[in-house]
Amino acid sequence: MLEFSQPALDIGCGPGHLLSVLKKAGFSAEGQDISPNLIKLISKKFKVYCANLQSLIKKNKKYNLITLNQVLEHIENPNKTLREI
């Protein structure tokens, strides 16, 4: 069963729209994006990482929910990436 107080990660979080929804639902929402400008814009509201996906995977942090909204089509090997996440 999904516990809403547990951490959630939005990969490719962009301007943070889904992070806002997750936070309102009670998740401890974190985000990742490769755009320094977007990260700077939302870093006052959310815990966010400006990093590529591979370096984030290497941190080996655990999340109860991970979202990749409109991200997989930009990944060279999506099957491998999903297994690593």
Secondary structure, 3 states (H helix, E strand, C coil): CCCCCCEEEEECCCCCHHHHHHHHCCCEEEEEECCHHHHHHHCCCCEEEECCHHHHHHCCCCCCEEECCCCHHHCCCHHHHHHHC
